[in-house]
Amino acid sequence: MTVHLVGTISERVAQIQSSLPASVRLIAVTKQVSVEAMREAYAAGIRDFGESKVQEAENKQTELADLPDVVWHLIGHLQTNKAQKALQYFQWIHSVDSLKLALRLDRLAASLTQKPQICLQVKLLPDPDKYGWKTAELLADLTELDQCQHLQIKGLMTIPPIGLSDAEVLQLFEQNRQLANKIQAQNWQRVQMQDLSMGMSGDFPLAVQAGATMIRLGRVLFGDS
């Protein structure tokens, strides 16, 4: 699927927002995007910014300190040795991809006044370029994840492998929704599945169709950077 939008950043934001259900949160992926472009997106109504690297987010937050209502989302792979800084700079971490990382974040978050919100990243098809739990691994780890008292586990995140057809991408997104429903039906105390973070510039209409509650859009908003 190829999504083409024309116009300024503000016009693109308006086009996408008008097409989305109220239940879908638009996260502007701003890695390698200038602060000026981010300010234009903010002026158009964007309040959720997604970054892949802690250091880049740290620098941008300094420059955008006058925008107090921005919510920062970490969407890139997080190494355990960067977990402390990630908690410092992000309210959401979409890319919690292992039990080891979840447990480390939980320990570090014990001293925070606000529990970080996280998604568990799953890898539903074999893909050497992606991180995440396989389905069986995640189901096996739920008991330990449910002991994480200092995290708000809100749902699942997934990224399709490159090269799938639209039908295969849609099937994968629906599989992610079904997995979330299965986990929610088990009535864990702390593991909740209200959110599905899935869909990027090339496939977000399919993700919305499959029940995404958060989509992560960069290129379609800001162009190729």
N, C-alpha and C positions, 0 to 999 in steps of 0.2 A: 504494500500500500504506500502510495506517495501522496503526501499532503502539501499543497502549495498555497501559500498566502502572499498577498502583495500589500504594499503600503508601508507606513511607518510602524515602529514598535507599538505605539498606542493603538493604531488601527488593527494590527494583528491581534493584540490582546482583546480588543473589543469583539473582533470576529469570533475568536475562540470562545470567549466567555459567553457570548450570546448563543452558542451552539451547545453548551454544556448543561446537563441537569444541575439543579441547585445542590444536589448531593455530592458533586464532584469538585474537589479542591485542586486548583491549578497551581502547581509549583513551577516557577520559572527557574530553569537550570542555567546558572550564571557562571559556570567555570569558563575562564578565559574571556569573559564578557566585561567590558569596561564599566566603571562605576557610573559614568555618564549614561550609558544605556540602561543600567539598573535603575537609575533615578527616573528615566523616562517610563520604564515599566511600572515603577512605584506610582508615578503620577497618573498612570492609566488604571490603577486600582490593584496592582499586584502587591501582596503582602507576604508571600511565601517565596523564599529564595533557596535554591538547592545548589550546594557546592560538593565537589568531589574530594577536595584536599583541605585539611585543617588549616594549613598555613595561609592559603589564599583567602579563606573565609576570615581568618584573623585580621588580615590586612584590610579587607573590604569593610569589615565591621567598624574598624577605626575610622575609615573615611565616610561611613554612612551613619555615624553615631547620632546624627540629628534626626534619624528616622526610627523612633523608639518602638513602633508597633510591628516591625518586621519579625517574622518567624523564620529561623534558619534551620534548614534540613541538610543533614549529611547523607549523600546518596552514593558516595564512592566507597570502595573497599577500605575498611578500617583495620589497621594493624593494632594488635593489643598494646603495643608500647605507645600508641597515640591516643589511647582510650581516655586518659585524664584530660588531655586538651580538648578532645571531642566533646566531652561533657561540659567543658567550660564555654564552648562557642556554639553549641547546637542544642536547640530544644527538641529536635527530632533526629533520630538516627535510623535510617531506613535499611541499612546494610549490615545488620547484626547477623552474621552468617555462620556462627558456630556456638556451641555450648560454652567453650572456653572463653570466647569474647563476651558472651552474655553474663557469665559469672563474674568476669573481671569488672565489667561495667556496673554490675550490681554492688560489688564490694566498694568501688570508688564512689558510687552515688549515695552511699549511706550517709555521707557528710553534707549532702546537698539539701536545701530547703524545698526544692521543686524536683519531683521525680521526672527523669527524662522519659520521653515517649519514644518507643522503638517499634520497628517492624522486624520480623524474622525473615531473612532472605532465603528463599528456597530455589533449588535448581531442579526443575521438573523434567528436564531432558538432559542427556549427557552433553557437556559443553566444557572443553578444557579452558576456555577463556572467561568463565564465570565462577563465582563463589556461591556458596549456599548449601543448605541442608538438602539431601535427598529426602523424599517423602517418608520412607521408613525410618530414616535416622531422626527426623524431626519428631515423629510420633513417639519414638523411643525416648527422646530427651524431654518430653513435656513434663514429666513428673519433677525433674530437677528445675526446669524453667519456671514451674509454678511456685517454686520456693524463692524466687527472686523478689524480695520484698520492696526493693528500692527502684524498680523499673516499672513503667507502665507499658506492658506488652500489648500493643493495640491491633496487630494484624500481620499480614504477610506482604512481602515484596518479591517480585520476580522480574527477570529480564529474559526474553526469548533469545535463543541462539540466532545468529545471523543466517539468512538463507532460507527461512521457512516461507511457505506460501501464506497468503492471508487466512485461508481456512485453517492451516496448522497453528498460526499465531492465535487465532480466536479460540481454537480448541485448548491451547495451553493456558490462556487466560481463564477460560471456563474451568479448567482443571484446578487452577489456583483458587478460584472461588469455591469450588466443591471441597477442596482440602480445608479451607477456612471454615466452611460450614460444618464439616466433620469434627474439627477441633472444638468449635464453639458448642456443639451438641454434647460434648463430654463434660461440660459444666465445671471447668477448672476455676479455682478461686481467683487467680491473678492473670492467667493467660486469657486475654480477650481477643476477639477477632472481628472488631467492628470495621477495620480499615483494610483496603486492598490497594497497595501502591504498585500500579502497573500501567504501562502505556507511556511511550515517548513520542518524539516528533513524527516518526514514520508509521506508528501503529495505534495512536491514542484513540481513534474512533472505535477500533475493535475492542480495546480495553474498556472503554465506557460501555459498549454493548454488553460486555461480559460482567459488568458490575464493579468496575474500578471506583474507588472513592477518592483517590489521589492520582493525578497524572503528572509526569515530569517532562516538561517541554523546554528545549533549548533552541535548536536550530530553527524551528518553525516560528519562533518569536523574534529571535535576534539575527537570523541569517547565519551563514557560515563564518565562523571566526577563526 
